[in-house]
Amino acid sequence: RRQRQMCIRDSSSPTRLSPIPFRIRFSQPVSGFTLSDLAVNNGVAASLQSTDQINWTVDVIPTAQGAIELQVPAGAVMSGAASNEASNLTRVFFDSLAPNGYSVAFLASSPGTAAFEIRGAEPGAAYSFTIVSSGGGAALTGSGTVNAAPQQVAGLDLSGLADGTLTLSLTLTDPLGNAGNPVTDTMTKDTAAPVIVSVTAPAPVSYTHL
């Protein structure tokens, strides 16, 4: 007679966790269960443990991005004179790649405000940005979610920043929490009105009548 068991994943899918924890539950205590009894695709099993020989935990270290599969094949363990039936095939998708290939650029806007465009962004990614001025003032920060390609952010109030070179720094983070490298752009803020420094009369000119 064969005995049933089931693999239950502990991690949500997709995930960026490594190792990925799994639970395996048998219907009764088993013996002779080792890492070599597990069928793993795109990963390496490690740290197989149990306190009651019924409930087991195992970590799977992904070897590449994509689907990680775990199964206990039929006949892997014994309970008395009975061996197990094959478990369900459990699949978790692994993604630890941060967003990349994106850029940011200031757009033309009305005086005292700023707008920018995020290009090449991963849909659903979260963005966070900071704008600072070489002339000082309070940094302008903000965040949001990319829902268009390209994504535009407009109507930013620059009143808290002094005139000077403005530097925009932006980072994307995907839904799993993988954060990309900051990208930047610059522009000049100059709101000072022109000042008349001086007005000079023309030099006297003498004329000679011929």
Secondary structure, DSSP 8 states (H G I E B T S, - for coil): --B-EEEEESS-SSB--SSEEEEEEESS--BS--GGG-EEESEEEEEEEESSSSEEEEEEEESSSEEEEEE--TTS-EETTEEB-----EEEEE------S-EEEEE---TTEEEEEEES--TT-EEEEEEEETT-B--EEEEEE--SSSEEEEEEE-TTB-SEEEEEEEEEE-TTS-B---EEEEEEE---------------------
